[in-house]
């Protein structure tokens, strides 16, 4: 008969403290618990007692919190100001409780954790590897079919098992391709893809969050009475528990650990015009002139891929035939108050000078043309090429496309199942990247740009529109977007969820291709637009409604292929669609003081720009499943139109009266209403007790500098707003070079008061009051 292998015992045999860290020893291994801050614990487990410092080194886990530890016959209790951790003596499972004694989260006492040792490999002898070139919508990409590998260490596949409350909702883990909202009773795969951004962080409506220190692919599963998170390659099992009084505090805790969000420049809150792609310097300047001629707001033009010479994919230089004088081009745009964003890629064709420079220094990932962003030397070389040939041209922002940097799901005509996508990503990624870091390439690539540009100058903030990210990407000036989506009303509806999932995953700046990237139907599964005729009335209606949603996002941009995306492509003067587009852009510019202030709050106060209603109205259980309305800052509830009908059902959360943003009409809260709206607007509501600063709109943010600010007061209760002003660019804000005007509305007295703190040099324009 076979001999049974008895598992090691989990019961705690010993505990000790060292430098503010508590260790619990069992036959199974060593459990480490670190009370980092009030409400934040780091929980780690190692079979051999070794906790490799490289894991989670990017997270701020220093600065120990005061705590007290007690024990009884069944458990140890580690008590902090906000949260207590109960460690079960029999199983070493941990439960977290708030200071009122309510259980927040529990590891499963039946089996709190499992680990399986794996061997790590690296590809060697790439000169003998079998490599094929795959044609995708992202261009030609190299793929290793077969190559020699050698062992390069060991890691663990880990599982942490949890028990959740019956009615709690879990959100996060980044942006999905699917339509997920509540992740309970699902399987969610945490791999990167063209339309997917994996972030190893989730939140719960029980007012806590969990951040994994992994940089490997991961998955969440809850079925058949078991719930767990699995990581594919870690040195030990490790997560951060973040408890808070509310969900805003949980996001603050995430940022405390992973990094404060960098501020975007003021111009980034204006309108950004893009399409796939502008062909020449002349075309870009002509488009810019047309915007100014038509007096339509514009702050940035985007040059998508192939600014380089033909067949020189990823080369960091301009094709002199199509772009004879790039510096002159940016100078002319700057005179008009318009910036230029340029697409750059992590892969460079093998016959480019850039590629050869990397190859000579052995700084390409094995067998492919992608640079090694995990290497400090690789990051410095990449930026040196940007600095040498692009940055001096006056480029204002970077579009770091394809930053996953592999998309095996796009090599298929038929869409693979989610599990197949996950396994293909793992399989392809481990051939070219360190497996234990393979999900986080986008973060390291963003670090390249951020650190490189800041070494050149602190007068221009880093702006990086990028397709992939990770926990910590927010500190590198990144704007994440939802990839190459396809045009349909269903996709528009799903984009709202996608943006909100990114917000609750701790990422403040998110946007999308307004109108979708693909408009028509192609042979590939992902080229799945529903508008074969291109810009007809049906697509115009979709585009306008999409743009109206996009105008209330942190970053407002249009982009796509198949059809043009300039406003006049949809009509001309007095045409209903054209006028709706123009008025939507104008309305965005009115809101710039409000948008810039809440954007500053996302950086300085670790706040949120957009978020689900359940953040602001947690006491109203009706909002928990509402996924097509959201808050933009504290004072705007946005309700996009997601069908061809000009009407929709809107829920007004309880406890407040609500003002129609456009008409001023007042509605009671706690009810559903049927709202009809014209083509030029979507339903937007303001809760009573709000202050919204606005300006007279200009054609760019530069034109609006120094203009007076009108404070729109929505009475009904007292209100506060912090109006933020600074130079609009540069990193002086890190040294306190900004002004905050603290505005207060006293409802009982019907009176506005304000006072200014900070660097008063930046207070500009007069404050006027408009009482609704």
N, C-alpha and C positions, 0 to 999 in steps of 0.2 A: 504493500500500500504506500501511497505517497505520504511524505511527511508534511504536516502543516507547519507553515512559518507563522509563528505567533507575533502579532504586532507589538511594538514596544509600548510600554505603559505611558499614559499621558499625565498621570497624577503628579502634582508638584511635590517635589521632595525637599526643595530648598529655595529660599529667596534671599536676595541681597541687593543693596543699593550702592551705586558708585557714581559720584559726580552728577546727581540728579537723575540718574537712570536706574530703573528697577528691573532686575533680572529674576526670572522664575525658571528653575531647573527641573527637568523631568528626564526619564530614561529616553524619551523621544527626541529631546533636544533642548534648546535654550530659547525661551520667550523673553523678548526685550520690550519694555513699555517706557516711553519717554513722554512725560507731560510737558509739552512745548510751550503752550500758551493757554490762557483760560479757555477751555472748551476744545483744545486741540491736543490730540495724543498721536504719537507714532507707535505703531504696533509691528514688531518684527519677530520672525522666528527663523532659527537656523538649526539644522540637524547637527552640525559640527561645532557650533558655538562661535563661528566666525561671521562677522558682519562687515563685508567689504565696503570700504568708504566710498568707492566709486558709484555704488548704487544710490540714487537719489541725491547725489552731490550737488545737483542744481537747485535743490529745494532748501529753503531756510529752516533747518530743523534745530538750529542753535538757540540759545537764550532760554534756559530752562525756567519753567513756571513753578511757583511755590505750590506745594501740595502736602498732604498728610496721608499716611498709610496706616490702616488698621486691619485687623483680621479677626475672624471668628472661626468656628469649626468647619465652615463650608467654603469660605471665600476670603480673599484679600480685597480691600477697598482702597482705591487711590482717589482721593477727593481733591478737586481743584475748585476754583471760584464758581465755575459754571457747570462743570460736568464731573461725574464720578465714574470710574471704571471698576467694575466688579470682576475679579479674576477667580474663576471656579477652581477650587483646589483639586477636585477629582478629575477634571478634563482639560484644564488650562484654557477653557473657553472664556471669552470676555463679553461682558454686557456693559452698555453705556446708559447712564441715567442723567437726566437734568437735575437741577438743584431742588426742584419740587418733587422729585422722586418718580417722575415719569420715565418709563423705559424708552430709550431712543432707538437703539440698535443692539442686536445680539448676534454673536457667533453661535453656530449650531453646536450644542453640547454633545450631540451624538457623534459628531466628527467635525471639530472646528477647522481643521486644516490638513492638507496632504501635500507631499512633495515627491517628485520623481526626478532622480538625477539623469541629466542628459549630457551628451558630448557635443561640444562646439567644434565646428570645422571652419576652415577657410579655403578658398579656392587658390590653387597654386598652378604654376606652369601654364599660364594663360596663352602663351604662344602656341601651345598644342591643343588648346580648348576648341571644341566645336561650337561655333557661334553663328547664329542666324540673324538676319536683319528683318525686322518685322515692320510692315507699313501700317501705321495707325493714323487716326485723325490728329494725333499729337506729333506726327512726323515719323520718320524712320527711327527705330530703336533697336539696339543690339540686345540679344538674349542668349545666355549660355545654355546650350542644349546638353553638353557633356564636358566635364573637366575633372582633372585630378583635384582631390581635396586632402588636407592634412588636419589632424587634430590640433586644436589651439586652446583647449581648456575644457572646463566643465561648468554647467549651470544647472538650474532646476526648473522643471515645469511645476507650477504651484497652483493649488486650489485653496481658496478660503470660502468656507460654507457659512451662510447667514440664515437667520430666521427673521422674516419681516412681519409687521403687523398686517392684519387682514385688509385694512382699508388704506394703507399708505401707498402713495404714488411715488415711483422712481422716475426721474428724468435725467437726461444728460448723455454722457459718453460721446459727445460730439454730434456731428451731422450725419444723418443716415440717408441712404438713397431711397429708403422705404418711407412708410407713412407712420412710423412709430410715434407714440406719445408716451403713455405709461409703459415702462419696460417690464412691468410685472408679468410673470407667466409667459415670457418670451425667451428666445435665444438671440442674443445680439453679438455680432462679430466685430471686434475692434481692429480692423485693418484699414489701411489707407487705400483710396481709389480716386478716380477722376471726380466722382460726384460724392465722395464720402470723406469725412475728416474724423478720424478716431481721436478722442481725447480721454485719457484714463481717469475720469472723474464723473461721479454722479451725485445728485442731491435727492433728498427725500422730503415729502411734505411733513414728516415728523421733525423737521428743522435740524437736519444734519446733512453732511456730505462725506463721501469717501474718495480720497485721492490715492491712486496707486503710484508707487515710485518706479514702476516698470517703464522701459522704453521698447519693450517687445510687443508683438501682437498679443491681444487678450480677447477673452470672450466672457459674456455674462449669460447664465442659464438659470431659469427657474421652471421646473416641471417635475411632475410626479413627487411632489413634496420635498424636493431638494432645490436649494438656491445657492449658486456659487459664482465666484469670479475666478477665471483661470488665466494665468500669465504663462507665456510659452518659454521664456528664457530669462531667469533672474538668478542672482547669486544667493539670494535668500528671499523668504516671503516677507512682504513689506507693504503697509498702507498707512495713510494718515486718516484718522477720524476727526472730523471738524463739526463740533456742535455749536449751536448758536441760539440766541433768543428768537431769531427769525431767519428766513432764507437769505435776506440781504447780508446778515452776519456770516452766514456760511460762505457766500461768495467772497466776502472780505477775508475770511480765513484762507480760502483757496489762493487769493492773491498774496496774502502774507507769506504763504509757503512757496509759491511758484514765481512770484515777481509782480511788481506793480506795473500796470499797463502804461506804456509810453504814450505821451500825448501826440495827437496828429496836429498838423498845422491848420490854421483857420481855413485856408482855401480848400482843404479836404472835405469840408462840410458843404461846399457848393456843388454844382452839377459837373459830372465827368462824362465826356463824350468819347465813345469808343465804337469800333466795329472790327470785324475780321475782314480785311485789314486796310489801312490807308497805304497806297502804293508809292507815294512820293512826298518829298518836301513840299512841292507845289500844292498837292492835294490837301495836306494838313493846313497850310496857310490859307488856302481858299475857303476851307470849311470854317476856320476861325473867323475870317472876314465876314462870312455869311451870317454867323451867329451875331457878330457885332452889328451888321447891317440891319438885321431883323430885331435887334435889341432883346435877344434871348440870353438869359443867364448862362455863363460858361466859365469854369475855373480851371479845367484841365482837358487837354487832348491826349489821346493814348495812341501810341504806335505799337500795334500788335506785332507778332513774329515777322521775320524776314526783313528787318531793317538791314541785315547783312547782305552780302552778295549771294547770287544764286548758288544753291547747293553747299553753302557754307554755314549749315545749321549751327546756331549757338555761338558763332564767332562774334566777339564783342567789338564790332566796328560797323560803320555805315557803308552801304553800297554808294560809291561816289557818283554813279550815274543817276540814281534816283534821289539821293540826298547829297547834293554837291557841297553844301555848306551847313552842317548841322548846328554849328554855333550861331550862325546868322539866323537860322530857323528859330532856335529857342529865344534868341534876343528879340526877334520880332513878336513872338508869342508873349514874352514877358512885358513888352510895351503895351500890349492889349490886356494885361492882367490875367494871362492864361499860362498855366504850367504845362510841362510835357512829362508824361509817364512813358517809360520804354520797357518793352518786354525783353527779358533776359532769361536764359535757360541754364539748368545745371549740366546739361549734356552738350557736347560740341563734336561736330562731325570729325571723323578721324583725319581728314585732309586739311583741317584748319590749323592755323598757326597757334591758336589757343590750345587746341588738343595736344599738339606736338610739345608744347611747353610743359603741359601736365605730364605727358608720357615720359619726357626726359627725366623728370624728377620723381617718377613712379608715384604719382598722386591721383591717378584714376582708380576708380573701383574696379575690381578684377574683371577683365574680359569685356568691359563696356566703355562707353565714352562719357560716363558721368564722373564728375570730380568727387574726391573724397572729402565730404563736408565734415566728417567726424574728426578729421585731422586738423590741428591748428595750422600746420604748414599748408595744407590744402586750402583752408579758408583764406589764409593770407595771400596765396597765389591767385586765387579766384578774384579777390577784391583788387589786387594789384593790376590785373587786366582791365577791370572796370575803371579803376582810377586812371589808368594810362590812356584809354581810348574812348571812354564814354563820359565819365564824370566831368571832365573839362569842357564838354560840349554844352553844359548848362542843364543837364537832365535833372528834373525835380523829384521824380519818383520812379520806383522800379516795379515792374510786374514780373515777379518770380514765378513763372509758369512751370507746370509739371514738377512740382516740388515734392512729389510722393517718394521717389521719382520714377516708379514703375507702375504700370496699369495693365496687368495681364488680362483683366476682364474685357479690355477693349480689343483684344486680339481675336475675339469670337464674333461670328455673325449672329448666333443665338445667345441670348443672355444666360450666363451660368446662374445656378442657384447660389444663394448667399454663402452657404458652407463651402461650395466649390471655389467661389471667389476668395474666401479666406485662406483656404489651403493652397491655392495657386499663388497668392501673394506671399505666403510663408515660404513656399518652395522656391520661388524666384528670388525673393529678398535674401534668403540665407546664402545664396550662391555668390552674391556680390557685396553684401553688407554684413557687419557684425550682427549676428542674429539677435543678440540681446539689446541692440539699438535700432533694429530695422524698421520700427514704426515711427521713429522720431527724426528721420532725415530732414523733414521740413523745418523743424525747429533749429537744427544745426545750420541749415542753409540760410535761414533768417538771421541767425547770429552772425554769419559771414557779412551780410549787407550792413547790419546795424553797427557792429564794431568797426567795420571798415570805413563807413562814411563818417562816423563820429571822430575817427582819427584824422580825417581830412578837415572837418569843420564842425563847429557846434552852432553855426548860425542857420543851418537848414535841417529841420527835423526829418528823420528817416520815415519814408512812406513806402511800404512794401505790400502790394497786393499779391497774395500768394494762395495757392490752391490746396496746400496742406499745412498742418500745424500740429502742435502738441501742447501739453500743459507747460506753460512758460513762454510760449510764442508771443503772448501779449506784451512782454517787456521789450520786444525787438521791433516795435513799430509796425506790426503786421495788421493787414486787413484780410480776413479770410473770405473766400467766396465759394459758391456752391457748385462750381465746375460747369461742364458743358451740358446743360439741361436742355430739354426739348419742349417746344411750344404746345401747350394745351391748357385748358381751364383747370384740369386736374393737377397739372404740374404747378400752376400758380398757387393753388390751394395748399399743396404740399410744401411750397417754399416758405410759407408762414411758419409752419411747424419746424422746418429745418433751421430757420433763423432763431427761433426761440430755444431750440435745443442747444444751439451754439452759445446763446446768451447764458443759459443755466449751466453750461460747461465752463463758464468763467471767461469766455472770449468776448470782449466788448465791441469789437469792430467786425461787422459781417455785412456782406452785400451779395449780389447775384447779378446774372446777366438779364437785365430787364428785357422782357419780351422773349426770353430764352435764347440760347445759343443756336440751336437747330430749329428752323421754322418748317422745313419740308421733310418728307419721308425719304430715307436712304435705305440702302441694303442692310446696313448694320443695325443691330438691335437698339443701339443708343441714339442713332440718327432718326429720331422718331417724332418729328414735328407733325402737326395735324393740318397744316395749311399749304397745300400743294400749289395754290395760286399765288402764294407770296402775300404781298400787301394788297389784300382785298378788304372789303368792309368788315368781314368776320375777323381777320387778323388785326385790323386797326382797333376794333373794339377791345380785343384781348390786350393789345399793346398799351392802350391808354389806361386800362384798369391796372395793368401790371406796373406801369410807370407811377400811377397814383399811390400804389402800395410802396414802391421803391422810394418815393419822395419822403417817406417817414421812417426810413432806415438810417442807421449811423452813417453810411456812405451811400451816395446817390449816383448811380452810373447806369448807362445803357451800353450793351455790347451784344454781338452775335454775328452769325454768318447767314447765308442764303438771301438776305435782303438788307438794304441800307437801314441805318438807324438814326439819321439826323431827323429833327422834328419835321422839316419840310418834305421828307420822304412820305409822310402820311397825309399831306394836304398842304394848302397854302392859306393866305389871309382869308378870314371869314369862313373857312372850312371848320366844321365842328370838331373834328379830330385834331387838327392842327392847333386850334385855339385851346382845346383842352390840354394838350401837351405843353403849350406855352404858359398857360395859367398855372399848371402844376409846378413847373420849374420856378415861376415867379413866387408862388406860395412858399416853396422851399427857402428861397432867399429871405423872405420876411422873417422866417424863424431862426435865422442864423445866431442871434444873441442867445436864444434859448438852447439851441443845439450845441453851441460851443461851450456853454456853461455846464450842461450835463455831460458833455464829453470830458471837460476838465475834471468833473466830479468822479468820472470813471477812473481817472489817473490818480488824482490827489487824494480822494477819499475812498478808493477802491469800490466805487459805485457801479451801477448798471445803466446802460443807455436804453436798450429795449429789454422787456421781460414779460413773461406770462402774467395774466391777471392774478394768479394765485399768490404772487409775491406781495402785491399791494393790498389785496382784499382777501387775506387768508381766512378771515372769519366767515366769509360767504362761500359755502360749499358748492354753490352753483357754478363757481368759476373754475373749479378744479379740472374739468374736462373741456373747457373752452379753448380751442386751438386756433381760431380764426379771428381773434381780437387780441390786442396786446397794448401794453403801456409803452409810450416813448417818453422817458423821463417821468416825473411825478404828475404831470398835468395834461397829457394828451392820451386818450384812448383811441386807438386806430382800428378801424373795422373794414378791411379791404373787401371789395366786391370780387367774388370769385366765380361768377357765372355771367352769361350774356344778358341776364336780366338786370334792370336798373333798380333792383330792390333787394333787401336782405333782412334777415332777422338779426337783431342786435340785443345783447343783454347789457343792462345797466346795473352794475353791482350795487348791492344794498348798502345803506348807511350814508349815502351821499345823494344830493340832487345833482343832476347832470345838465350842462349847457351844450347845445349844439355849437360846435366851433365856428361854423359859417353863418348861422342865422341868429344865434343867441337865445333860441328857444330853450325852455327849461323843462326837464323831465324828472319825475321821481325815480329814485333808485330801487333796486329789488324787483325789476320787471323786465320782460322781453317786449320789444316793440318791433313793428314792421316799418322799416325805414326806406323811403324812396329817395333817390338822388339823381341829379342830372349827370350828363356825361363828364362834366368838368370837375367832379369831386367825388370822394368816397365819404362814408360816415366817419366823422371824428367828433369825439365828445370830450368835454373838460369837466372834471369834478369840481363842485363848489369848494371854495377855499383854495383857489389856485391863482398864481401869478405867472404870466407868460410874457417875457420881454420880446418885442419885435422891432424891426427896423423897416424903413422904406426900402424896398428891394432895389438893388442895382444889377448891373450885368456881370459883376464879379465881386468877390469879397473885398478886393482892394478898393473898389469904388465906394464901398460902404463904410470904410474906416472913418471914424470921427463923427458919423451921423448920429442924430438924436435917437434915443431909444424910448419907445412907448411901452409902458407897463399895462398890459391887459389884466384887469382885476376881475376875478369871478367870485363874487361875494357869497355869503351864506355861512361862513365860519372863518376863523383866523387863518392867515396864510403866511408862509415864509418862502423866500427864494434867494439864492446866492448867485448874483450876476458876476460871472468871471470875465476878466479882460486881461490881455497881455499883449506882447508885441506881435502875436499871430504866428510866429515861427521861431526856430532856435530853441536852445535848451536853458535859457535864462530862468524858466519857471522852476527848474530843479533847485535853483538858488534863491527862490522866493521872489523873483521878478514878475509879479502879477498883482492885480487888484481884485478884491472881492467886495462887491457892494451888497450888504445884507439888507434885503428889502422885507418889510413887515407890513402886513395888512391887519389892522385891528377892526374886526367886523362890527363889534358893538358901537364903535365910534365912527365907523365908515371912514377910516383914516389910514393913509400910507405914510410910513416913516422909513428912513434908511440911513445907514452909516457905512463908511468905507474903511477897510483894513488892507494892509499890505502896501505895496509900492504904488502910491497914488499917481505916479507919472502915467499910468496906463488907463486911468479913468478918462473916458472921452465922450463927448456928446452930452446933451441934456437929457434928463429923465422926465418924461411926460406920463400922465396917468389917463387911462381909458377904462372907466368903470362900466361893467356889463350889468 
